[in-house]
C-alpha cells in the first residue's frame, strides 16, 4: 500500500482526507503577490483537462487560467503531412518546453503572454495565438509536465492523476475516434507502439515528484475538492512565510 503522506493517495474511493493535506511541501520562499502555478500531470486521457476545468469552475474565470502543454508541441509546417503523422508526440523532444517555462516566468512577473495554439488534425500550430493575462491561479496540464526539471520546479503545486492501462486505452480510443477522425485499430496500434511505452519511460516514473497523487476511483468532484484544499493549504503556508519575512516584496 502506498504511503498516504508521501503520495497523497485517497484512503478509500471517493473519500476526501484533510489529514492527507499535511504532506504538502510548498516552496521555501515566495515573493509577495506571487501567483500560484498548479501542474496537473498524468497519462493520456487520465482526466487532466476535466479536473482543470472543474477547478476553474469552482474558483471562477477571473481567478484562474488554464494552459495546456499540448499547445507547446513544436511547429512542423516544414514537414509533409505524412512525415508529421509519424512524429512521436509522447516523447519530450516533440515539445518546446523552454517556451512554456519562459511564458510561466513572464506570468510570474505579472505580465501577459501569447501562447501558441496547436491543431492536432494537421499536426501544426495555428497562425493565431491566445493571450493569457496574469491571474491568481494558473493551471498547467499535460502528460510530460514533471519530466523537465525547470518546468517541474516552476509549479508550486504538482498533482498526478493515477489511471490504469485499460482506462487510458478506452478513453483514448473514444476521444480520437470522435474528435480526430481516427479508427479504433489505428488508435490501439499507436497506443501499444508509442503512447504506453513513452508513458512508462517519461510519465509514470515522474509521479514521485507530485505533491498529491489522486487515484482513478476518486470522483471528479472529490478530485477538485482535494485540489482546492491543497491550494488553500499552499496559500496559508505562503502567507505564513511572508509574515516572517516582511521585507521580501516583489
HUBELMO-V418306 format. One record per backbone hydrogen bond with DSSP energy under -1.0 kcal/mol. CO is the residue of the C=O (numbers start at 0). NH is the residue of the N-H. Records with the same first field share a line. If there is no record, write none. Layout:
# HUBELMO-V418306
CO: NH + NH
This chain:
# HUBELMO-V418306
2: 6
3: 7
6: 212
11: 14
16: 19
17: 20
18: 21
19: 22
20: 23
30: 33
35: 137
36: 155 + 156
37: 139
38: 158
39: 141
40: 160
42: 45
46: 50
47: 51
48: 52
49: 53
50: 54
51: 55
52: 56
53: 57
54: 58
55: 59
59: 62
62: 136
64: 138
66: 140
67: 70
68: 71
69: 72
71: 95
75: 78
79: 83
80: 84
83: 86
86: 88
87: 90
90: 93
91: 94
93: 73
94: 96
95: 99
96: 100
97: 101
98: 102
99: 103
100: 104
101: 105
102: 106
103: 107
104: 108
105: 110
106: 109
112: 131
114: 129
116: 125
118: 123
123: 118
129: 114
131: 112
135: 35
136: 64
137: 37
138: 66
139: 39
140: 68
143: 146
147: 151
148: 152
151: 154
156: 38
157: 210 + 211
158: 40
159: 213
163: 167
164: 168
165: 169
166: 170
167: 171
168: 172
169: 173
170: 174
171: 175
172: 176
173: 177
174: 178
175: 179 + 181
182: 186
183: 187
184: 188
185: 189
186: 190
187: 191
188: 192
189: 193 + 194
190: 195
193: 197
194: 198
195: 199
196: 200
197: 201
198: 202 + 203
202: 205
203: 206
205: 208
206: 209
211: 159
213: 161
214: 217
218: 222
219: 223
220: 224
221: 225
222: 226
223: 227
224: 228
225: 229
226: 230
227: 231
228: 232
229: 233
230: 234
231: 235
232: 236
233: 237
234: 238
235: 239
236: 240
237: 241
238: 242
239: 243
240: 244
244: 247
246: 248
